[in-house]
């Protein structure tokens, strides 16, 4: 399994993205870091193709699945390489609770959003198909309620359309897929801290490579132990 994430940096007011990649075997609960790739500009599909092409061919031929945060284009990247695509659950759930703070129950749509979260978690779970079907029907109904915020409705419609990407771990249990990119994102934050004094893109790239070579791996559980 290939787990990926992009980390943004700026040099001279220009954006750069450090493309992080790690691989995890089907039986392991650790992911092992590959050399990151630094590319100028915003995170985009073409740059991910460039980054993935740096993976040694022998290793790349063994990859069976991709775990991503759901950036537009990852589905295409997975399809072109014949990989199963698992989208991050955390990013989906976070998009549904955005803006809900201490006063969430006074916020328009808070009640229906709570019900939507329950339905989404049910669909993402390993519960029976009957229970998940009931949750799907409830989700469609609540997404069309006047009190459902437009951006929540947008995420729900996308989720229902691409549900198989979020539930790949259920459809392919033998792959022992992680359901989040949290371990990679945590690593990204550590890299940002470790390279905070870098003044040029090349210095950043070299420091990031050195950091990941020293770190080597991090725990990244598949679903069987994660939940």
Order of alpha helices (4+ residues) and beta strands (2+ residues): beta-beta-beta-beta-alpha-alpha-beta-alpha-beta-alpha-alpha-alpha-alpha-alpha-alpha-alpha-alpha-beta-alpha
